[in-house]
Amino acid sequence: MEDKIVGALFIVIAAIFIATQYIVTAILVSNLPYTSKEAFYQSFFDAGYVLLLFSLIFLIVGILLLVRGFTQHQMNK
Protein backbone atom coordinates (compact mmCIF):
# COMPACT_ATOMS: atom_id res chain seq x y z
CA MET A 1 0.00 0.00 0.00
CA GLU A 2 2.84 2.39 0.72
CA ASP A 3 4.22 2.15 -2.84
CA LYS A 4 0.94 3.40 -4.26
CA ILE A 5 0.80 6.36 -1.89
CA VAL A 6 4.42 7.32 -2.48
CA GLY A 7 3.94 6.91 -6.25
CA ALA A 8 0.93 9.20 -6.19
CA LEU A 9 2.88 11.77 -4.17
CA PHE A 10 5.73 11.66 -6.67
CA ILE A 11 3.27 12.31 -9.50
CA VAL A 12 1.75 15.24 -7.58
CA ILE A 13 5.23 16.70 -7.02
CA ALA A 14 5.95 16.31 -10.75
CA ALA A 15 2.75 18.21 -11.55
CA ILE A 16 3.75 20.98 -9.12
CA PHE A 17 7.17 21.25 -10.80
CA ILE A 18 5.59 21.53 -14.25
CA ALA A 19 3.13 24.16 -13.00
CA THR A 20 6.00 26.09 -11.42
CA GLN A 21 7.87 26.05 -14.73
CA TYR A 22 4.86 27.59 -16.49
CA ILE A 23 4.42 30.20 -13.74
CA VAL A 24 8.09 31.21 -14.01
CA THR A 25 7.70 31.47 -17.78
CA ALA A 26 4.60 33.63 -17.43
CA ILE A 27 6.45 35.96 -15.08
CA LEU A 28 9.36 36.22 -17.51
CA VAL A 29 7.07 36.91 -20.48
CA SER A 30 5.10 39.54 -18.57
CA ASN A 31 8.26 41.63 -18.33
CA LEU A 32 8.81 41.63 -22.09
CA PRO A 33 7.62 44.61 -24.13
CA TYR A 34 6.03 42.24 -26.66
CA THR A 35 4.22 38.96 -26.16
CA SER A 36 3.76 36.20 -28.65
CA LYS A 37 3.65 32.45 -28.77
CA GLU A 38 7.26 32.32 -29.92
CA ALA A 39 8.36 34.56 -27.04
CA PHE A 40 6.58 32.26 -24.59
CA TYR A 41 8.24 29.14 -25.98
CA GLN A 42 11.63 30.84 -26.03
CA SER A 43 11.21 32.00 -22.43
CA PHE A 44 10.01 28.54 -21.40
CA PHE A 45 13.32 27.00 -22.39
CA ASP A 46 15.37 30.02 -21.29
CA ALA A 47 13.99 29.65 -17.77
CA GLY A 48 16.03 26.49 -17.40
CA TYR A 49 15.68 22.78 -17.67
CA VAL A 50 16.00 21.99 -13.96
CA LEU A 51 12.29 21.98 -13.11
CA LEU A 52 11.44 20.17 -16.32
CA LEU A 53 14.11 17.55 -15.67
CA PHE A 54 13.02 17.06 -12.06
CA SER A 55 9.38 16.77 -13.10
CA LEU A 56 10.21 14.06 -15.64
CA ILE A 57 12.28 12.15 -13.09
CA PHE A 58 9.57 12.38 -10.44
CA LEU A 59 6.91 11.39 -12.97
CA ILE A 60 8.82 8.29 -14.08
CA VAL A 61 9.59 7.24 -10.50
CA GLY A 62 5.96 7.83 -9.50
CA ILE A 63 4.64 5.71 -12.36
CA LEU A 64 7.09 2.93 -11.54
CA LEU A 65 6.07 2.97 -7.88
CA LEU A 66 2.39 2.91 -8.81
CA VAL A 67 2.90 -0.03 -11.14
CA ARG A 68 4.96 -1.83 -8.50
CA GLY A 69 2.28 -1.21 -5.87
CA PHE A 70 -0.54 -2.47 -8.08
CA THR A 71 1.37 -5.55 -9.24
CA GLN A 72 2.27 -6.49 -5.65
CA HIS A 73 -1.37 -6.01 -4.71
CA GLN A 74 -2.45 -8.39 -7.49
CA MET A 75 0.18 -10.98 -6.48
CA ASN A 76 -0.96 -10.94 -2.83
CA LYS A 77 -4.59 -11.63 -3.72
N, C-alpha and C positions, 0 to 999 in steps of 0.2 A: 504494500500500500504506500510506503514511503516513496518509492521510485516514481509513482504516478504524481504525487503531490510535488515532489522536487522538480520533475519534468515540466509540470504545469507552471511552476514558479519561474523556471528558466525561460519558458516561452513568454511569460508576462514581462520579464526583464528585457528580453529581446525586443518586444513591442515597445517598451518604454524607451529603449535606446534608439529605435527607428524614429519614434515620434520626436525625440530630442533632436535628432539630426535634422528633421524637417523644421522644427522650431528655430534652430540656429540658422538654418538657411533663410527662413522668412525674415529673421532679424537682420541678416546681412543684406538681403535684397531691399529691405525697407530703407536702408541708408543710401541706396544708389539713386542717382538723379533720374534714371530711366528704369522701367521694369518691363521685362518680356519673358517669354518662356525660355529663351536661350540664356538670358541672364540668370534665371532661377537654376537651370541645370548646371551652368558654369559655377555658380556659387555653391551649389550642392556638393560638387566635388572639390571645390576650393576650401570648403569648411574642414576637410580632412576625412580620412578613411577610418579613423580609430573607432568611432561609434558604429559605423557600418560594419566593420570587421568584428567588433565585439557582438553586435546583434546577430550576425551570421553564426558565430561560434556558439552563442547561447541558444540560438534556435536549433542548431544541429544537435547539441547536447540534450536539449529539452525533448526533442523528438525521439532521440535514442533512449532516453530514460523512460518516456511514455511507452514506447514499444516494449522495452524490457519489463516494465511493470505489468503491462497487459499480457505479455506472453507468460510471465511467471504466474499470473493469476489464472490463466487458462490451464497451465500445467498442474497447479495445485488442486484443481477441481476434481 
